[in-house]
Amino acid sequence: MPSRYVSTQGQAWDQIARERLGSEKQMGALPPVNVDEMDTLLFGGEKALTVPDVPVRAVRNLPPWERM
């Protein structure tokens, strides 16, 4: 179930992804669920955003027997 997040002044998509989803690489999951904010580069304070549930991906640099 998606959760809500309130941005702070000057935050960008990658900072929110790192804080809420664990990695900047998950940033692509945020704009599709926040269509009205897709063109925003830096957020003003107190902007409510939706943060989707993103499954944790397996780490690829581990050997197969340690990816469990």
C-alpha positions in Angstrom: 0.0 0.0 0.0 1.5 3.4 -1.0 2.4 5.8 1.8 2.4 9.6 2.0 5.5 11.7 2.3 5.8 15.4 2.9 8.8 17.0 1.3 11.1 19.6 2.8 12.4 22.8 1.1 14.9 22.0 -1.7 14.5 18.2 -1.8 14.8 16.4 -5.1 13.4 13.1 -6.4 16.7 11.2 -5.7 16.9 12.4 -2.1 13.4 11.3 -1.4 14.0 7.9 -3.1 17.2 7.4 -1.0 15.4 8.3 2.2 12.1 6.4 1.7 13.1 3.6 -0.8 16.7 3.0 0.3 18.5 3.9 -2.9 18.6 6.7 -5.5 18.3 3.9 -8.1 14.6 3.5 -7.1 13.9 7.1 -8.1 12.0 6.0 -11.2 9.2 4.6 -9.1 8.2 8.0 -7.7 7.1 10.2 -10.7 4.5 7.8 -12.1 2.5 7.9 -8.9 2.9 11.7 -8.5 1.9 12.8 -12.0 1.1 16.3 -11.0 4.7 16.8 -9.8 6.5 15.1 -12.7 8.0 18.4 -13.9 9.3 19.5 -10.5 13.1 19.4 -10.1 13.3 20.8 -6.5 10.3 20.7 -4.2 9.1 23.6 -2.1 8.4 22.8 1.6 5.4 20.8 2.7 4.5 19.1 -0.6 2.6 15.9 -0.1 3.8 13.0 -2.3 2.9 9.4 -2.7 5.6 6.8 -2.2 4.9 3.4 -3.7 5.9 0.0 -2.2 8.9 -1.1 -4.1 10.1 -4.6 -3.7 13.7 -5.0 -2.6 15.8 -6.3 -5.5 18.4 -9.0 -5.2 22.0 -7.8 -5.0 23.7 -8.9 -8.3 27.3 -8.6 -7.2 27.0 -11.5 -4.8 27.6 -15.1 -5.8 24.4 -17.1 -6.5 24.7 -19.1 -3.3 24.6 -15.9 -1.2 21.7 -14.2 -2.9 19.1 -15.7 -0.6 
